Amino acid sequence: MSVTFKVNGVRHTLDIEMEMPLLWVLRNELGLTGTKFGCGVAACGACTVHVDGEAMRSCLTPVSAVENSEVVTIEGLAAEQGAAKDALAPIQAAWIAHQVPQCGYCQSGMLMAVSALLKENPKPTDADIDEAITNVCRCGTYPRIRAAIHSLSNA
């Protein structure tokens, strides 16, 4: 069967198995490797993307669930947030300014989850952040993540 959806503004029609996880479609079929495989059970959040503006874990989302949807990956985050071509999204700049990443593996998913939070709640409290951001960072950079989020919400 075929499925049609947009990824980072580009329309794709793919003849693939409809139950294939979106993560594998993005990585293996479309070559967008910024979205990472972490746990495979939607617990860690490394695979977070936006589907029609909502943060979604792509490792358990069948590609059939995104038919006629707009998917944004980390590669399209800056454009989604209105950054100029080849510029960073404000959230990416905040991540650098606060030296958030250590290993960086989880950060694409973390950035996607945080950008969805800030879209919904531009000035989150610590409690709001704790409730909304359930992504796992094995390096434990949570204080830096929180500082970067607050720097954006205070801007």
KAFEN-V433917 format. One record per residue. N is the residue number from 1. RES is the residue in one letter. SS is DSSP state (hx for helix, st for strand, lp for the rest). PHI is phi as a letter, one per 40 degrees, with the letter a starting at -180 (* if undefined). D_CENTER is the distance of its C-alpha to the mean C-alpha in Angstrom with 2 decimals. Layout:
n	res	ss	phi	d_center
N	RES	SS	PHI	D_CENTER
N	RES	SS	PHI	D_CENTER
//
This chain:
n	res	ss	phi	d_center
1	M	lp	*	26.77
2	S	st	b	24.48
3	V	st	b	21.27
4	T	st	b	20.27
5	F	st	a	16.96
6	K	st	b	15.26
7	V	st	b	12.42
8	N	lp	f	11.75
9	G	lp	g	15.13
10	V	st	b	17.06
11	R	st	c	18.78
12	H	st	b	19.17
13	T	st	b	21.79
14	L	st	b	21.79
15	D	st	c	24.58
16	I	lp	a	22.98
17	E	lp	c	23.34
18	M	lp	c	21.76
19	E	lp	c	20.83
20	M	lp	d	18.86
21	P	st	c	15.38
22	L	hx	d	12.70
23	L	hx	d	11.29
24	W	hx	c	14.76
25	V	hx	c	15.14
26	L	hx	c	12.27
27	R	hx	c	13.58
28	N	hx	c	17.26
29	E	hx	c	18.17
30	L	lp	b	16.18
31	G	lp	g	15.91
32	L	lp	c	12.24
33	T	lp	c	12.08
34	G	lp	c	9.17
35	T	lp	c	7.27
36	K	lp	b	9.64
37	F	lp	c	12.16
38	G	lp	b	13.08
39	C	lp	b	15.34
40	G	lp	g	15.42
41	V	lp	b	16.11
42	A	lp	g	12.82
43	A	lp	c	14.03
44	C	lp	c	12.14
45	G	lp	g	8.42
46	A	lp	c	7.96
47	C	lp	c	6.93
48	T	st	c	4.16
49	V	st	b	3.62
50	H	st	b	5.87
51	V	st	b	9.45
52	D	lp	f	12.09
53	G	lp	g	10.22
54	E	st	b	9.42
55	A	st	c	6.57
56	M	st	a	7.74
57	R	st	c	8.32
58	S	lp	c	9.29
59	C	lp	c	12.04
60	L	lp	b	14.39
61	T	lp	c	13.65
62	P	st	c	16.53
63	V	hx	d	16.21
64	S	hx	c	19.03
65	A	hx	c	16.89
66	V	hx	b	15.12
67	E	lp	d	18.55
68	N	lp	g	18.92
69	S	lp	b	15.38
70	E	st	b	13.02
71	V	st	b	9.76
72	V	st	b	7.42
73	T	lp	b	5.68
74	I	hx	d	5.54
75	E	hx	c	9.20
76	G	hx	b	9.40
77	L	hx	c	7.77
78	A	hx	c	11.32
79	A	hx	c	13.10
80	E	hx	c	11.27
81	Q	lp	c	12.39
82	G	lp	g	15.77
83	A	lp	c	16.15
84	A	lp	c	19.05
85	K	lp	d	18.92
86	D	lp	g	18.14
87	A	lp	c	17.31
88	L	lp	c	14.50
89	A	lp	c	12.58
90	P	hx	d	14.39
91	I	hx	c	11.67
92	Q	hx	c	11.71
93	A	hx	c	15.49
94	A	hx	c	15.63
95	W	hx	c	13.92
96	I	hx	c	16.70
97	A	hx	c	19.36
98	H	lp	c	18.88
99	Q	lp	f	18.57
100	V	lp	c	15.67
101	P	lp	c	14.95
102	Q	lp	b	17.77
103	C	lp	c	16.97
104	G	lp	g	13.39
105	Y	lp	d	12.34
106	C	lp	c	9.85
107	Q	hx	c	8.61
108	S	hx	c	5.73
109	G	hx	c	4.24
110	M	hx	c	6.41
111	L	hx	c	5.69
112	M	hx	c	2.72
113	A	hx	c	5.48
114	V	hx	c	8.09
115	S	hx	c	7.80
116	A	hx	c	8.20
117	L	hx	c	10.95
118	L	hx	c	12.58
119	K	hx	c	12.79
120	E	hx	c	14.60
121	N	lp	b	16.42
122	P	lp	c	17.02
123	K	lp	b	19.27
124	P	lp	c	18.13
125	T	lp	c	20.69
126	D	hx	d	20.25
127	A	hx	c	20.81
128	D	hx	c	18.10
129	I	hx	c	15.58
130	D	hx	c	17.05
131	E	hx	c	16.89
132	A	hx	c	13.37
133	I	lp	b	11.50
134	T	lp	b	12.59
135	N	lp	c	10.42
136	V	lp	b	13.08
137	C	lp	b	13.97
138	R	lp	c	17.16
139	C	lp	c	18.34
140	G	lp	g	18.56
141	T	lp	c	17.32
142	Y	hx	d	16.83
143	P	hx	c	19.57
144	R	hx	c	17.99
145	I	hx	c	14.59
146	R	hx	c	16.76
147	A	hx	c	18.85
148	A	hx	c	16.10
149	I	hx	c	14.93
150	H	hx	c	18.64
151	S	hx	c	19.39
152	L	hx	c	17.12
153	S	hx	c	18.63
154	N	lp	c	22.07
155	A	lp	c	21.88
//
